[in-house]
């Protein structure tokens, strides 16, 4: 797993801090670093919108500069205006590109910088970053709210770790289950006088099932039908 230090630069609005704390906890972060916050990070609105992540605000670490927090870390900047990175020679990445680069890197200690609510990170701050993440969006309005952008970025950076906790694949039928349904289907059509090329029809049915990627429960429902008619 990546070790992600989330640094919020000169946060201005409590509501965004609340949403950011909630998002950070959603994706497994346990600490926030606040660089010269411009609002009361333990204010009523911040706490209100953090929901069950208020401890991240209550235990947030306030820092005065980036020098110590970024030391020995891969520094990742964020921006809603990708041309800002011209000073850093356009070291710009969408979240997927950034994840692939980080995955290849031996450095797993990440310092993720989220810029100011209204102006983001400065060009000078982006020049300090090893790479910068930009989220492609509607060109007419490409700048996301920082809490929304954070959710997308953290999802991309942590999805390989957290999806292991959810056994979605177990919901879907395996090849043995599909073969069993195909065999039942063969028996089902065996007595039909209207189907001449039963082998071809069975093959088509098998191909459709494989492409459909059915769940186990869906196959069980089909099998009940085949069983019932086979008995008849």
C-alpha positions in Angstrom: 0.0 0.0 0.0 1.1 3.6 -0.6 1.8 5.7 2.4 0.0 8.9 1.5 0.5 12.2 3.4 -2.3 14.6 2.5 -1.3 18.3 2.7 -4.0 21.0 2.3 -2.5 24.3 1.3 -4.0 27.4 2.9 -7.5 26.0 3.2 -10.1 28.8 3.1 -13.5 27.2 3.6 -14.6 25.0 6.5 -17.1 23.1 4.4 -14.3 21.9 2.0 -12.2 20.9 5.0 -15.1 18.9 6.3 -15.7 17.1 3.0 -12.0 16.5 2.6 -11.7 14.9 6.0 -14.6 12.6 5.1 -13.1 11.7 1.8 -9.7 11.1 3.3 -11.2 8.6 5.8 -13.2 6.9 3.0 -9.9 6.0 1.4 -7.9 5.0 4.5 -6.0 8.1 5.4 -5.7 8.7 9.1 -4.0 12.2 9.3 -4.3 15.6 7.7 -1.6 18.2 7.4 -2.7 21.8 7.1 -0.3 24.3 5.6 -1.1 27.7 7.0 -4.9 27.2 7.2 -7.0 30.3 6.6 -10.1 29.2 8.5 -10.9 27.4 11.7 -10.4 23.8 10.8 -12.3 22.8 13.9 -15.2 25.2 13.3 -18.8 24.1 13.4 -19.2 23.8 9.6 -15.9 21.8 9.2 -17.0 19.3 11.9 -20.6 19.2 10.6 -19.5 18.2 7.0 -16.8 15.8 8.1 -19.5 13.4 9.5 -17.7 10.4 11.0 -14.2 11.7 10.1 -14.1 14.6 12.6 -11.1 13.1 14.4 -9.0 13.9 11.3 -9.8 17.5 11.8 -9.4 17.4 15.6 -6.0 15.8 15.2 -4.8 17.7 12.1 -1.2 18.8 12.1 -0.6 22.5 11.3 2.6 23.1 9.4 4.3 26.4 8.3 6.2 25.2 5.3 6.6 22.2 3.0 10.3 21.5 3.6 9.9 18.8 6.3 6.7 17.2 5.2 7.9 16.6 1.6 11.3 15.3 2.6 12.0 11.8 1.4 8.6 11.6 -0.3 7.4 11.5 -3.9 5.7 14.9 -4.2 2.4 15.0 -6.1 0.8 18.2 -7.0 -2.8 18.8 -8.2 -4.2 21.5 -10.5 -7.4 22.3 -12.3 -5.5 24.5 -14.8 -2.9 22.2 -16.5 -1.1 25.0 -18.3 0.2 26.1 -14.9 2.7 23.3 -15.1 4.5 24.9 -17.9 7.2 26.1 -15.5 7.7 22.5 -14.5 8.0 21.5 -18.2 4.4 20.2 -18.3 4.9 17.2 -16.0 1.2 16.6 -16.1 -0.7 13.4 -15.7 -4.3 12.2 -15.5 -5.0 10.1 -12.4 -4.5 6.8 -14.2 -1.2 7.9 -15.7 0.0 9.1 -12.3 -1.0 5.8 -10.7 1.0 3.8 -13.3 4.1 5.9 -12.7 3.8 5.6 -9.0 3.3 1.8 -9.2 6.5 1.5 -11.2 8.4 3.7 -8.8 10.3 2.3 -5.8 9.2 5.3 -3.7 5.9 4.4 -2.0 5.9 7.4 0.4 3.6 10.0 -1.2 3.1 13.6 -0.3 -0.1 14.7 -2.0 -0.6 18.5 -2.2 -4.1 19.9 -2.5 -4.2 23.6 -3.4 -6.2 26.6 -2.2 -9.9 26.4 -2.5 -10.0 29.3 -5.0 -6.6 29.5 -6.7 -5.1 26.1 -6.3 -1.3 25.6 -6.1 1.0 28.3 -7.5 3.4 27.7 -10.4 6.3 27.8 -7.9 4.6 25.1 -5.7 4.0 23.0 -8.8 7.7 23.2 -9.7 8.5 21.5 -6.4 6.4 18.5 -7.5 7.7 15.3 -9.0 4.5 15.0 -11.0 1.2 16.8 -11.2 -2.3 15.4 -11.5 -4.9 17.0 -13.7 -8.4 15.5 -14.0 -9.7 15.9 -17.6 -13.2 17.4 -17.5 -15.6 19.5 -19.5 -13.4 22.2 -21.2 -16.1 24.8 -20.6 -15.7 24.2 -16.8 -12.8 21.9 -16.1 -12.0 23.0 -12.5 -13.4 20.6 -9.9 -14.1 21.4 -6.3 -11.0 20.3 -4.3 -12.9 17.8 -2.3 -14.4 16.2 -5.4 -11.0 16.1 -7.1 -9.5 14.5 -4.0 -12.1 11.7 -4.1 -11.2 10.9 -7.7 -7.4 10.9 -7.1 -7.6 8.9 -3.9 -9.8 6.3 -5.5 -7.3 5.9 -8.3 -4.4 5.6 -5.9 -6.0 3.2 -3.5 -8.4 1.1 -5.5 -6.0 -1.9 -5.9 -5.8 -2.1 -2.1 -9.5 -1.7 -1.2 -11.1 -3.7 -3.9 -9.6 -6.8 -2.2 -12.1 -6.3 0.6 -15.0 -6.8 -1.7 -15.5 -10.2 -3.4 -17.5 -9.0 -6.4 -16.0 -11.7 -8.6 -17.5 -14.4 -6.4 -21.0 -13.1 -7.4 -20.4 -14.2 -11.0 -20.6 -17.7 -12.4 -17.5 -19.6 -13.1 -16.8 -21.8 -16.2 -18.0 -25.0 -14.5 -21.3 -23.3 -13.7 -21.7 -22.1 -17.3 -20.9 -25.6 -18.6 -23.5 -27.1 -16.3 -26.1 -24.7 -17.6 -25.1 -25.4 -21.2 -25.5 -29.2 -20.5 -29.0 -28.6 -19.0 -29.9 -26.5 -22.1 -28.8 -29.3 -24.4 -31.1 -31.7 -22.5 -33.8 -29.0 -22.6 -33.8 -28.7 -26.5 -33.1 -32.4 -27.1 -36.8 -33.3 -27.5 -37.7 -30.2 -29.5 -38.8 -31.0 -33.0 -38.5 -27.4 -34.1 -34.8 -27.2 -33.6 -32.9 -29.1 -36.3 -29.2 -28.1 -35.7 -29.2 -28.6 -31.9 -25.4 -28.6 -31.8 -25.1 -25.1 -33.4 -27.9 -23.8 -31.1 -26.1 -25.1 -28.0 -22.9 -23.5 -29.1 -24.6 -20.2 -29.7 -26.2 -20.4 -26.2 -22.8 -21.1 -24.6 -21.2 -18.2 -26.5 -24.0 -15.8 -25.3 -23.6 -17.0 -21.7 -19.8 -16.4 -21.7 -20.2 -12.9 -23.2 -23.0 -12.0 -20.8 -20.9 -12.9 -17.7 -24.0 -13.9 -15.7 -24.1 -14.0 -11.9 -24.5 -17.4 -10.2 -28.0 -16.5 -9.2 -29.0 -15.7 -12.8 -27.8 -19.1 -13.9 -29.6 -20.7 -11.0 -32.8 -19.1 -12.3 -32.2 -20.4 -15.8 -31.4 -23.9 -14.4 -34.7 -24.1 -12.6 -36.4 -23.5 -15.9 -34.3 -26.2 -17.6 -34.8 -28.7 -14.8 -38.5 -28.2 -14.7 -38.9 -28.7 -18.5 -36.5 -31.6 -18.6 -38.7 -33.4 -16.1 -41.7 -32.7 -18.2 
